[in-house]
């Protein structure tokens, strides 16, 4: 059904729990594809033992490159990008599939409703504490009580898991490299999708995932994504969300000129200031990693091998309960 793309960075305990929940709680059969950043914690060996398809880099190449690479390896028509510190609830994929089937076409961007263990000011998540780590996670209680708090669908924002048709991901170019290692890359993707006619950005209330929250982002040198966004688009992320994303789905026809984003006076001023005073976005990319693709592992070419999938099907993991 979906190609589930999971980048991971020495988070084996979280990754195991994430994949276990996909296998246990998915209604449909999905393809798993994992990108391993470093993998010094035994992740590579575990994926090999499980027969899960993966790619590998010596160091952390960031979200943009990791997910784009996994998207290129995927074989299903729908791509779902999931963080490695997430746990799926029973039937999470059924709710997403129902929403896809009810949409007039495949120009739809879906996310699941997140449940997090610590209260925040984010009104797009539910606070329910089932554990702060895999060690104290109460899987049985989560599976029984995840739906205790009713919640309707909401207008979508940049949030994982992210579900999008592969053809649209390819047409807009996936995550943009200038946002590496990844801050604000989601909002940039939403802007590109809006430009090509997407108007349905939905957080599906019946599809729920537990999120331990930011177990990898806290370890990286973050790029100034909000500044790169306004330099690129001439509109701030806040303005884009308020003036476009917060509108109800299909409120404005995709072809209507009034619905096409335009640079704002605030965005123009910020773009001028950032353009004159900084070397963005190249400075941030260089400061993080001057050669982020150099760490990618190239498969060895051996007799009869086909590491790039040119003549044979890439191996895929078959999930439990295959029903579609």
ZAKE-815838 format. One record per atom (N, C-alpha, C): residue in three letters; x, y negated, z negated. Coordinates in steps of 0.02 Angstrom, whole numbers, padded with zeros to 5 digits, always signed. Atoms other than C-alpha are relative to their C-alpha. Layout:
# ZAKE-815838
ALAXYZ
...
This chain:
# ZAKE-815838
UNK+00041+00060+00000
UNK+00000+00000+00000
UNK+00043-00063+00000
UNK-00045+00057+00005
UNK+00127-00132-00060
UNK+00072+00024+00003
UNK-00072-00008+00012
UNK+00315-00144-00045
UNK+00015-00044-00061
UNK-00013+00037+00062
UNK+00361-00194-00223
UNK+00074-00015-00004
UNK-00069+00023-00002
UNK+00521-00297-00224
UNK+00020-00023-00070
UNK-00020+00016+00068
UNK+00613-00305-00390
UNK+00075-00014-00002
UNK-00070+00015+00014
UNK+00777-00397-00414
UNK+00015+00011-00074
UNK-00016-00013+00070
UNK+00867-00347-00574
UNK+00073-00017-00013
UNK-00068+00022+00018
UNK+01022-00406-00666
UNK+00017+00027-00069
UNK-00020-00032+00062
UNK+01085-00286-00799
UNK-00056-00001-00053
UNK+00059-00003+00043
UNK+00911-00265-00873
UNK-00030+00070+00001
UNK+00023-00068-00012
UNK+00899-00076-00867
UNK-00060+00020-00043
UNK+00056-00019+00044
UNK+00784-00054-01018
UNK-00065-00030+00024
UNK+00060+00034-00026
UNK+00661-00181-00946
UNK-00021+00031+00066
UNK+00015-00028-00066
UNK+00675-00109-00771
UNK-00033+00069-00007
UNK+00030-00065+00011
UNK+00636+00067-00833
UNK-00073-00006-00020
UNK+00068+00010+00023
UNK+00481+00006-00923
UNK-00044-00027+00056
UNK+00038+00028-00057
UNK+00426-00095-00771
UNK-00019+00054+00050
UNK+00013-00052-00050
UNK+00442+00051-00650
UNK-00044+00055-00029
UNK+00043-00049+00032
UNK+00364+00172-00774
UNK-00073-00023+00002
UNK+00068+00026+00000
UNK+00211+00059-00785
UNK-00030+00000+00070
UNK+00024-00003-00069
UNK+00198+00049-00595
UNK-00023+00071+00016
UNK+00017-00069-00014
UNK+00199+00237-00583
UNK-00062+00023-00040
UNK+00054-00023+00043
UNK+00078+00261-00726
UNK-00066-00034+00012
UNK+00061+00040-00001
UNK-00048+00123-00696
UNK-00022-00022+00070
UNK+00021+00020-00068
UNK-00055+00101-00506
UNK-00053+00048+00026
UNK+00052-00040-00031
UNK-00209+00161-00414
UNK+00024+00025+00068
UNK-00023-00016-00068
UNK-00122+00161-00244
UNK+00074+00020-00001
UNK-00071-00017-00010
UNK+00043+00228-00179
UNK+00037-00061+00025
UNK-00039+00058-00019
UNK+00174+00092-00166
UNK+00073+00019+00014
UNK-00071-00007-00014
UNK+00351+00076-00101
UNK+00039-00044-00049
UNK-00042+00037+00046
UNK+00483+00024-00228
UNK+00067-00014+00033
UNK-00065+00019-00025
UNK+00637-00073-00173
UNK+00031-00047-00051
UNK-00033+00038+00054
UNK+00760-00141-00302
UNK+00066-00028+00024
UNK-00068+00026-00011
UNK+00907-00259-00284
UNK+00036-00004-00067
UNK-00040-00003+00061
UNK+01042-00231-00414
UNK+00054-00053+00002
UNK-00053+00048+00008
UNK+01144-00382-00463
UNK+00049+00027-00054
UNK-00053-00030+00042
UNK+01307-00315-00539
UNK-00016+00073-00014
UNK+00017-00070+00016
UNK+01229-00158-00615
UNK+00051+00033-00045
UNK-00050-00028+00045
UNK+01362-00136-00748
UNK-00030+00037-00060
UNK+00034-00031+00058
UNK+01233-00067-00871
UNK-00028+00070+00015
UNK+00026-00066-00017
UNK+01198+00098-00782
UNK-00060-00001+00047
UNK+00058+00005-00044
UNK+01060+00033-00668
UNK+00008+00040+00064
UNK-00011-00035-00064
UNK+01137+00104-00510
UNK-00009+00076-00008
UNK+00005-00072+00012
UNK+01154+00279-00581
UNK-00072+00021-00012
UNK+00069-00017+00015
UNK+00976+00277-00646
UNK-00043-00002+00062
UNK+00038+00004-00062
UNK+00904+00221-00479
UNK+00015+00059+00046
UNK-00018-00058-00041
UNK+01000+00357-00390
UNK-00032+00063-00027
UNK+00032-00058+00030
UNK+00935+00487-00512
UNK-00075+00002+00014
UNK+00072+00005-00012
UNK+00757+00425-00484
UNK-00018+00002+00074
UNK+00013+00000-00072
UNK+00775+00422-00295
UNK-00032-00064+00025
UNK+00030+00064-00018
UNK+00726+00239-00286
UNK+00047-00038+00047
UNK-00039+00037-00049
UNK+00785+00137-00138
UNK+00025-00065-00031
UNK-00028+00061+00029
UNK+00900-00007-00184
UNK+00054-00030+00045
UNK-00059+00032-00028
UNK+01028-00132-00124
UNK+00041-00025-00059
UNK-00046+00014+00055
UNK+01177-00192-00225
UNK+00047-00056+00018
UNK-00051+00051-00007
UNK+01289-00343-00248
UNK+00046+00001-00061
UNK-00049-00002+00055
UNK+01447-00356-00354
UNK-00018-00050-00054
UNK+00019+00051+00049
UNK+01382-00515-00437
UNK-00072-00020+00012
UNK+00069+00022-00006
UNK+01217-00606-00457
UNK-00007-00047+00059
UNK+00008+00041-00060
UNK+01165-00674-00287
UNK-00062-00043-00003
UNK+00058+00044+00008
UNK+01008-00759-00353
UNK-00063+00029+00029
UNK+00066-00023-00021
UNK+00823-00738-00322
UNK-00010-00005+00076
UNK+00015+00012-00071
UNK+00818-00812-00147
UNK+00031+00054+00045
UNK-00033-00050-00041
UNK+00947-00697-00069
UNK-00023+00071-00017
UNK+00020-00067+00021
UNK+00895-00545-00172
UNK-00067+00019+00030
UNK+00067-00017-00023
UNK+00711-00552-00128
UNK-00004+00000+00076
UNK+00000+00000-00073
UNK+00741-00598+00054
UNK+00031+00064+00027
UNK-00032-00062-00023
UNK+00857-00449+00072
UNK-00047+00059-00009
UNK+00047-00055+00012
UNK+00729-00332-00007
UNK-00058-00003+00049
UNK+00055+00006-00049
UNK+00593-00401+00108
UNK+00021+00028+00067
UNK-00024-00029-00063
UNK+00702-00351+00255
UNK+00003+00076-00001
UNK-00002-00073+00006
UNK+00711-00173+00188
UNK-00070+00030-00005
UNK+00068-00024+00012
UNK+00524-00160+00155
UNK-00033+00026+00063
UNK+00035-00029-00057
UNK+00410-00057+00267
UNK-00076-00008-00003
UNK+00072+00009+00006
UNK+00235-00097+00203
UNK-00021-00069+00026
UNK+00024+00062-00029
UNK+00125-00236+00270
UNK-00010-00055-00051
UNK+00007+00049+00053
UNK+00108-00323+00102
UNK+00060+00004-00047
UNK-00058+00005+00044
UNK+00255-00382-00003
UNK-00021-00026-00068
UNK+00014+00023+00068
UNK+00243-00398-00191
UNK+00066-00007-00037
UNK-00061+00015+00038
UNK+00388-00482-00281
UNK-00018+00000-00075
UNK+00013-00008+00072
UNK+00392-00431-00465
UNK+00065-00006-00039
UNK-00058+00004+00044
UNK+00512-00476-00604
UNK+00011+00067-00036
UNK-00015-00064+00032
UNK+00600-00332-00692
UNK-00023+00002-00073
UNK+00023+00001+00070
UNK+00533-00388-00863
UNK-00076-00004-00004
UNK+00072-00002-00001
UNK+00351-00359-00819
UNK-00025+00072-00007
UNK+00032-00065+00010
UNK+00234-00216-00866
UNK-00070-00002+00029
UNK+00066-00001-00033
UNK+00082-00170-00761
UNK-00053+00031-00045
UNK+00057-00027+00036
UNK-00088-00139-00838
UNK-00037+00049+00045
UNK+00039-00046-00042
UNK-00207-00001-00779
UNK-00041-00037+00052
UNK+00042+00028-00053
UNK-00285-00044-00611
UNK+00022-00069+00024
UNK-00024+00066-00020
UNK-00179-00199-00584
UNK-00002-00009+00076
UNK-00003+00005-00073
UNK-00162-00159-00399
UNK-00069+00005+00033
UNK+00068-00003-00027
UNK-00346-00119-00373
UNK-00031-00069+00005
UNK+00028+00068+00000
UNK-00395-00297-00419
UNK+00030-00042+00056
UNK-00031+00037-00055
UNK-00270-00370-00297
UNK-00025+00024+00068
UNK+00023-00028-00063
UNK-00326-00253-00159
UNK-00072-00021+00015
UNK+00069+00024-00011
UNK-00508-00300-00184
UNK-00001-00072+00025
UNK-00003+00070-00021
UNK-00462-00483-00165
UNK+00024-00005+00072
UNK-00023+00000-00069
UNK-00367-00447-00004
UNK-00057+00019+00047
UNK+00053-00024-00044
UNK-00514-00351+00069
UNK-00058-00049+00006
UNK+00055+00048-00002
UNK-00637-00490+00026
UNK+00019-00065+00035
UNK-00022+00062-00033
UNK-00532-00626+00109
UNK-00016+00002+00074
UNK+00017+00002-00072
UNK-00578-00685+00285
UNK+00058+00018+00045
UNK-00059-00020-00039
UNK-00399-00657+00346
UNK+00058+00010-00049
UNK-00056-00015+00044
UNK-00225-00621+00280
UNK+00040-00061-00022
UNK-00033+00061+00025
UNK-00180-00802+00244
UNK-00022-00010-00073
UNK+00019+00002+00070
UNK-00195-00772+00058
UNK+00061+00015-00042
UNK-00057-00007+00045
UNK-00068-00789-00082
UNK-00027+00017-00069
UNK+00029-00025+00063
UNK-00105-00689-00240
UNK+00053+00010-00053
UNK-00040-00015+00058
UNK-00032-00676-00413
UNK-00044+00035-00052
UNK+00036-00030+00056
UNK-00081-00575-00566
UNK-00001-00048-00059
UNK+00004+00039+00062
UNK-00133-00652-00732
UNK+00051+00029-00049
UNK-00053-00023+00045
UNK+00013-00642-00852
UNK-00022-00003-00073
UNK+00008-00003+00073
UNK+00005-00593-01036
UNK+00069-00006-00030
UNK-00066+00010+00030
UNK+00150-00657-01141
UNK-00003+00004-00076
UNK+00001-00012+00072
UNK+00202-00621-01320
UNK+00007-00061-00045
UNK-00009+00060+00039
UNK+00237-00799-01374
UNK-00044-00056+00027
UNK+00044+00053-00024
UNK+00116-00947-01366
UNK+00039-00057+00032
UNK-00031+00057-00034
UNK+00160-01087-01245
UNK-00056-00048+00020
UNK+00049+00048-00025
UNK+00074-01238-01168
UNK-00025+00018+00070
UNK+00020-00022-00067
UNK+00052-01143-01006
UNK-00070+00030-00002
UNK+00070-00024+00001
UNK-00136-01124-00980
UNK-00014+00051+00053
UNK+00009-00050-00052
UNK-00107-01001-00839
UNK+00019+00070-00025
UNK-00016-00065+00029
UNK-00055-00860-00957
UNK-00042+00012-00062
UNK+00037-00020+00060
UNK-00139-00765-01099
UNK+00051+00018-00054
UNK-00044-00018+00056
UNK-00058-00750-01270
UNK-00027+00062-00035
UNK+00013-00061+00036
UNK-00061-00571-01335
UNK+00067+00034-00012
UNK-00066-00027+00016
UNK+00089-00498-01425
UNK-00002+00076-00007
UNK-00006-00072+00003
UNK+00122-00316-01384
UNK+00073+00021-00008
UNK-00071-00015+00010
UNK+00309-00329-01417
UNK+00044-00051+00034
UNK-00047+00049-00027
UNK+00458-00441-01385
UNK+00054+00031+00043
UNK-00051-00035-00039
UNK+00567-00309-01302
UNK-00025+00071+00014
UNK+00021-00070-00012
UNK+00554-00131-01232
UNK+00003+00042-00063
UNK-00007-00040+00061
UNK+00609-00066-01402
UNK-00062-00002-00044
UNK+00059+00005+00043
UNK+00455-00130-01493
UNK-00065-00009+00038
UNK+00060+00008-00041
UNK+00332-00134-01348
UNK-00050+00056-00016
UNK+00053-00047+00017
UNK+00166-00051-01395
UNK-00040+00015+00064
UNK+00029-00016-00065
UNK+00121+00030-01228
UNK-00072+00024-00007
UNK+00067-00027+00009
UNK-00032+00121-01295
UNK-00050-00055-00016
UNK+00045+00055+00018
UNK-00108-00035-01372
UNK-00011-00047+00059
UNK+00006+00043-00059
UNK-00071-00137-01216
UNK-00049+00031+00051
UNK+00043-00033-00049
UNK-00156-00008-01103
UNK-00073+00001-00021
UNK+00069-00002+00026
UNK-00309-00008-01215
UNK-00032-00069-00005
UNK+00027+00066+00018
UNK-00327-00194-01253
UNK+00016-00056+00049
UNK-00022+00054-00044
UNK-00255-00290-01105
UNK-00057-00042+00027
UNK+00057+00037-00029
UNK-00429-00340-01044
UNK-00047-00028-00053
UNK+00044+00023+00054
UNK-00497-00395-01213
UNK-00022-00072+00008
UNK+00016+00070-00010
UNK-00492-00579-01165
UNK-00025-00011+00071
UNK+00026+00011-00068
UNK-00607-00614-01016
UNK+00033-00061+00032
UNK-00031+00057-00034
UNK-00530-00728-00886
UNK-00017+00004+00074
UNK+00018+00004-00071
UNK-00593-00782-00715
UNK+00062-00015+00042
UNK-00053+00020-00046
UNK-00485-00810-00562
UNK+00015-00074-00008
UNK-00020+00070+00004
UNK-00388-00973-00558
UNK+00037-00020+00064
UNK-00041+00023-00056
UNK-00311-01081-00423
UNK+00073+00019-00012
UNK-00066-00027+00008
UNK-00139-01011-00391
UNK+00054-00052-00008
UNK-00061+00039+00006
UNK+00030-01082-00435
UNK+00058+00046+00016
UNK-00060-00040-00011
UNK+00208-01024-00414
UNK+00010+00046-00059
UNK-00003-00048+00055
UNK+00205-00868-00520
UNK+00011+00070+00028
UNK-00007-00069-00018
UNK+00258-00687-00513
UNK-00048+00042-00043
UNK-00019-00028-00065
UNK+00207-00561-00464
UNK-00032-00039+00057
UNK+00021+00037-00059
UNK+00188-00637-00292
UNK-00018+00050+00055
UNK+00023-00046-00053
UNK+00087-00546-00157
UNK-00016-00040+00062
UNK+00009+00035-00064
UNK+00093-00600+00025
UNK+00009+00049+00057
UNK-00008-00042-00060
UNK+00074-00520+00196
UNK+00071-00008+00028
UNK-00070+00002-00022
UNK+00245-00474+00264
UNK+00009-00044+00061
UNK-00009+00040-00061
UNK+00214-00558+00432
UNK+00005-00074-00014
UNK-00003+00071+00017
UNK+00185-00726+00350
UNK+00064-00016-00038
UNK-00064+00009+00033
UNK+00336-00705+00237
UNK+00055-00010+00052
UNK-00051+00003-00052
UNK+00440-00676+00393
UNK-00006-00064+00040
UNK+00009+00059-00042
UNK+00364-00819+00491
UNK+00024-00065-00033
UNK-00021+00061+00034
UNK+00400-00951+00359
UNK+00071+00005-00028
UNK-00070-00008+00020
UNK+00571-00879+00317
UNK+00012+00018-00072
UNK-00009-00023+00069
UNK+00540-00815+00141
UNK+00024-00056-00045
UNK-00028+00050+00045
UNK+00635-00903+00003
UNK+00058-00037+00034
UNK-00050+00042-00034
UNK+00745-01047+00062
UNK+00065-00002-00039
UNK-00065-00005+00031
UNK+00931-01033+00027
UNK+00019-00062-00039
UNK-00020+00062+00033
UNK+00948-01216-00023
UNK-00026-00005-00072
UNK+00025-00001+00069
UNK+00851-01175-00183
UNK+00035+00053-00043
UNK-00037-00050+00039
UNK+00977-01044-00240
UNK+00031-00032-00061
UNK+00020-00070+00007
UNK+00990-00968-00365
UNK-00074+00012-00003
UNK+00071-00015-00003
UNK+00803-00994-00370
UNK-00049-00050-00029
UNK+00047+00047+00030
UNK+00730-01140-00468
UNK-00038-00040+00054
UNK+00045+00035-00046
UNK+00581-01215-00373
UNK-00007+00033+00068
UNK+00007-00035-00064
UNK+00597-01089-00231
UNK-00072+00022+00010
UNK+00070-00020-00007
UNK+00418-01033-00268
UNK-00042-00057+00028
UNK+00039+00057-00025
UNK+00345-01206-00243
UNK+00017-00017+00072
UNK-00021+00011-00069
UNK+00446-01226-00084
UNK-00035+00050+00046
UNK+00035-00051-00040
UNK+00372-01062-00020
UNK-00074-00018+00007
UNK+00070+00019-00003
UNK+00196-01123-00063
UNK-00010-00058+00049
UNK+00006+00056-00048
UNK+00226-01284+00034
UNK+00004+00025+00072
UNK-00006-00027-00068
UNK+00283-01186+00187
UNK-00063+00037+00020
UNK+00061-00036-00015
UNK+00130-01076+00175
UNK-00058-00048+00011
UNK+00053+00049-00010
UNK+00016-01227+00158
UNK+00005-00031+00069
UNK-00010+00031-00066
UNK+00092-01304+00314
UNK-00026+00046+00056
UNK+00022-00045-00054
UNK+00052-01147+00416
UNK-00073+00022-00009
UNK+00072-00011+00003
UNK-00129-01144+00357
UNK-00027+00038-00059
UNK+00026-00033+00061
UNK-00139-01053+00189
UNK-00039-00050-00042
UNK+00039+00040+00046
UNK-00275-01120+00076
UNK-00022+00041-00061
UNK+00019-00043+00056
UNK-00309-00971-00038
UNK+00062+00018-00040
UNK-00054-00015+00048
UNK-00184-00971-00182
UNK-00035+00017-00065
UNK+00044-00023+00053
UNK-00263-00867-00318
UNK+00038+00042-00052
UNK-00021-00043+00054
UNK-00215-00798-00488
UNK-00060+00045-00017
UNK+00056-00047+00005
UNK-00324-00642-00500
UNK-00009+00021-00073
UNK+00011-00011+00071
UNK-00399-00629-00674
UNK-00004+00072-00021
UNK+00006-00071+00017
UNK-00430-00442-00667
UNK+00064+00040+00011
UNK-00065-00032-00008
UNK-00251-00401-00619
UNK+00048-00029-00051
UNK-00038+00028+00056
UNK-00144-00417-00774
UNK+00067+00037-00010
UNK-00066-00027+00013
UNK+00040-00393-00812
UNK+00027-00032-00064
UNK-00034+00026+00059
UNK+00134-00410-00974
UNK+00069-00025+00020
UNK-00063+00032-00021
UNK+00284-00525-00961
UNK+00040-00017-00062
UNK-00043+00015+00057
UNK+00427-00527-01086
UNK+00030-00070+00005
UNK-00016+00071-00013
UNK+00478-00694-01006
UNK+00074-00017+00000
UNK-00065+00034-00009
UNK+00641-00764-00939
UNK+00059+00038-00029
UNK-00057-00037+00026
UNK+00762-00624-00980
UNK+00062-00007+00044
UNK-00058+00009-00044
UNK+00874-00668-00831
UNK+00014-00074+00013
UNK-00011+00071-00018
UNK+00845-00853-00794
UNK+00040-00037-00054
UNK-00037+00033+00053
UNK+00919-00899-00962
UNK+00075+00011+00004
UNK-00071-00016-00005
UNK+01087-00828-00907
UNK+00035-00032+00060
UNK-00029+00026-00061
UNK+01114-00923-00745
UNK+00009-00076-00004
UNK-00006+00072-00009
UNK+01172-01097-00697
UNK-00057-00021+00047
UNK+00060+00017-00037
UNK+01009-01174-00639
UNK+00012-00057+00049
UNK-00001+00054-00048
UNK+00993-01278-00483
UNK-00054-00051-00017
UNK+00050+00054+00012
UNK+00898-01444-00487
UNK-00053+00003+00055
UNK+00047-00014-00053
UNK+00756-01376-00385
UNK-00051-00054+00013
UNK+00051+00053-00010
UNK+00633-01518-00414
UNK+00028-00056+00044
UNK-00030+00052-00042
UNK+00756-01640-00335
UNK+00008+00024+00072
UNK-00006-00027-00068
UNK+00790-01527-00187
UNK-00068+00001+00034
UNK+00068-00002-00029
UNK+00601-01508-00162
UNK-00019-00069+00027
UNK+00020+00066-00023
UNK+00572-01696-00150
UNK+00045-00025+00056
UNK-00044+00018-00056
UNK+00725-01719-00039
UNK-00023+00033+00065
UNK+00021-00038-00059
UNK+00657-01587+00079
UNK-00068-00022+00026
UNK+00069+00010-00021
UNK+00472-01631+00081
UNK-00025-00072-00008
UNK+00022+00069+00009
UNK+00460-01814+00027
UNK-00060-00007-00045
UNK+00055+00000+00047
UNK+00330-01770-00104
UNK+00023+00040-00061
UNK-00022-00036+00059
UNK+00355-01716-00284
UNK-00040+00064-00010
UNK+00037-00061+00014
UNK+00305-01544-00347
UNK-00065-00014-00036
UNK+00060+00017+00037
UNK+00181-01623-00466
UNK-00054-00026+00047
UNK+00048+00026-00048
UNK+00098-01718-00324
UNK-00028+00055+00044
UNK+00023-00055-00043
UNK+00091-01563-00215
UNK-00052+00043-00037
UNK+00047-00041+00039
UNK+00005-01465-00354
UNK-00066-00037-00011
UNK+00061+00037+00017
UNK-00117-01602-00401
UNK-00042-00016+00062
UNK+00036+00023-00059
UNK-00163-01659-00226
UNK-00020+00056+00048
UNK+00013-00054-00048
UNK-00164-01491-00136
UNK-00016+00066-00035
UNK+00011-00066+00028
UNK-00144-01331-00237
UNK-00059+00003-00048
UNK+00055-00002+00049
UNK-00271-01380-00370
UNK-00069-00005+00032
UNK+00064+00000-00034
UNK-00407-01397-00240
UNK-00027+00071+00003
UNK+00030-00067-00003
UNK-00529-01253-00235
UNK+00016+00031+00068
UNK-00017-00037-00061
UNK-00493-01119-00106
UNK-00046-00018+00057
UNK+00037+00014-00061
UNK-00547-01163+00071
UNK-00041-00065-00004
UNK+00038+00062+00005
UNK-00610-01334+00014
UNK+00013-00043+00061
UNK-00018+00039-00058
UNK-00518-01412+00160
UNK+00021+00048+00055
UNK-00017-00044-00056
UNK-00506-01331+00330
UNK+00074-00005+00016
UNK-00072+00001-00013
UNK-00328-01280+00373
UNK+00020-00047+00056
UNK-00017+00041-00057
UNK-00334-01377+00536
UNK-00011-00074-00012
UNK+00017+00070+00012
UNK-00395-01540+00457
UNK+00063-00040-00012
UNK-00059+00042+00008
UNK-00267-01679+00472
UNK+00007-00026-00071
UNK-00002+00026+00068
UNK-00313-01743+00299
UNK+00028+00050-00050
UNK-00025-00052+00046
UNK-00260-01578+00222
UNK+00075+00013+00009
UNK-00071-00011-00011
UNK-00084-01586+00292
UNK+00040-00044-00047
UNK-00038+00040+00048
UNK+00042-01641+00160
UNK+00038-00057+00033
UNK-00037+00058-00025
UNK+00119-01812+00185
UNK+00046-00026-00056
UNK-00045+00030+00049
UNK+00266-01898+00101
UNK-00036-00055-00037
UNK+00031+00051+00043
UNK+00212-02010-00043
UNK+00051-00056-00015
UNK-00046+00055+00016
UNK+00284-02177-00098
UNK+00047+00021-00056
UNK-00043-00024+00054
UNK+00348-02095-00257
UNK+00052+00049+00027
UNK-00046-00048-00028
UNK+00424-01954-00157
UNK+00054-00034+00042
UNK-00049+00036-00041
UNK+00508-02075-00036
UNK+00053-00034-00043
UNK-00047+00034+00044
UNK+00585-02174-00178
UNK+00049+00050-00031
UNK-00043-00051+00030
UNK+00649-02017-00265
UNK+00048+00029+00052
UNK-00043-00028-00052
UNK+00715-01949-00101
UNK+00058-00047+00016
UNK-00053+00048-00013
UNK+00812-02110-00070
UNK+00051-00001-00056
UNK-00046+00001+00058
UNK+00885-02110-00246
UNK+00043+00063-00001
UNK-00038-00063+00003
UNK+00935-01927-00244
UNK+00046+00007+00060
UNK-00042-00005-00060
UNK+01000-01939-00067
UNK+00063-00043-00005
UNK-00057+00045+00007
UNK+01114-02084-00112
UNK+00046+00019-00058
UNK-00038-00010+00061
UNK+01170-02023-00282
UNK+00023+00071-00012
UNK-00019-00069+00012
UNK+01193-01836-00263
UNK+00018+00035+00065
UNK-00017-00041-00059
UNK+01259-01703-00147
UNK-00047+00058+00009
UNK+00050-00053-00004
UNK+01100-01600-00159
UNK-00020+00013+00073
UNK-00001-00059+00043
UNK+01064-01465-00113
UNK+00067+00038-00001
UNK-00061-00038-00007
UNK+01238-01408-00063
UNK+00041-00001-00064
UNK-00040+00004+00061
UNK+01318-01468-00224
UNK-00022+00051-00051
UNK+00025-00048+00049
UNK+01204-01360-00332
UNK+00016+00072+00021
UNK-00016-00067-00023
UNK+01230-01206-00224
UNK+00074+00014-00011
UNK-00072-00009+00009
UNK+01419-01231-00228
UNK+00018+00008-00073
UNK-00016-00003+00072
UNK+01421-01261-00416
UNK-00021+00066-00030
UNK+00022-00065+00025
UNK+01324-01101-00444
UNK+00044+00056+00028
UNK-00039-00052-00031
UNK+01415-00991-00318
UNK+00019-00023+00070
UNK-00020+00027-00066
UNK+01517-01057-00170
UNK-00004+00051+00056
UNK+00007-00051-00052
UNK+01497-00891-00078
UNK-00048+00054-00026
UNK+00047-00047+00033
UNK+01338-00806-00143
UNK-00010+00065+00037
UNK+00011-00062-00038
UNK+01330-00678-00003
UNK+00061+00046+00002
UNK-00062-00039-00005
UNK+01510-00618-00022
UNK-00002+00063-00043
UNK+00002-00057+00045
UNK+01464-00498-00161
UNK-00043+00058+00023
UNK+00043-00054-00024
UNK+01343-00394-00057
UNK+00041+00061+00019
UNK-00035-00062-00016
UNK+01395-00213-00045
UNK-00021+00024+00069
UNK+00014-00026-00066
UNK+01410-00151+00134
UNK+00001+00076-00002
UNK+00000-00073+00001
UNK+01358+00031+00153
UNK+00057+00029+00042
UNK-00053-00032-00037
UNK+01498+00145+00207
UNK-00027+00036+00061
UNK+00019-00034-00062
UNK+01487+00208+00385
UNK+00034+00068+00002
UNK-00027-00068-00002
UNK+01509+00396+00381
UNK-00034+00039+00056
UNK+00027-00040-00055
UNK+01478+00529+00511
UNK-00071+00021-00015
UNK+00069-00020+00008
UNK+01293+00554+00533
UNK-00041-00045-00044
UNK+00036+00044+00045
UNK+01247+00413+00414
UNK-00036-00054+00039
UNK+00038+00054-00032
UNK+01123+00275+00453
UNK-00018-00051-00053
UNK+00012+00043+00058
UNK+01143+00144+00315
UNK-00046-00058+00015
UNK+00042+00057-00016
UNK+01048+00010+00409
UNK-00069+00020+00026
UNK+00066-00022-00019
UNK+00897+00116+00451
UNK-00015-00006+00074
UNK+00010+00010-00071
UNK+00923+00107+00639
UNK-00031+00060+00034
UNK+00025-00060-00034
UNK+00880+00287+00680
UNK-00042+00044-00044
UNK+00039-00042+00045
UNK+00793+00356+00527
UNK-00038-00043-00049
UNK+00040+00037+00049
UNK+00664+00305+00399
UNK+00040-00009-00064
UNK-00032+00011+00064
UNK+00730+00226+00240
UNK-00036+00041-00053
UNK+00032-00040+00052
UNK+00698+00333+00085
UNK-00049-00042-00040
UNK+00050+00036+00038
UNK+00543+00285-00011
UNK-00021+00041-00060
UNK+00022-00034+00060
UNK+00482+00326-00184
UNK-00075+00009+00003
UNK+00073-00014+00001
UNK+00310+00408-00192
UNK-00024-00006-00072
UNK+00025+00010+00067
UNK+00213+00347-00342
UNK-00051+00054-00018
UNK+00050-00046+00023
UNK+00096+00451-00446
UNK-00069-00024+00022
UNK+00070+00015-00017
UNK-00091+00456-00408
UNK-00008-00029+00069
UNK+00009+00028-00068
UNK-00078+00426-00219
UNK-00072+00008+00022
UNK+00069-00001-00021
UNK-00253+00377-00166
UNK-00013-00046+00058
UNK+00011+00043-00057
UNK-00227+00260-00023
UNK+00064-00023+00032
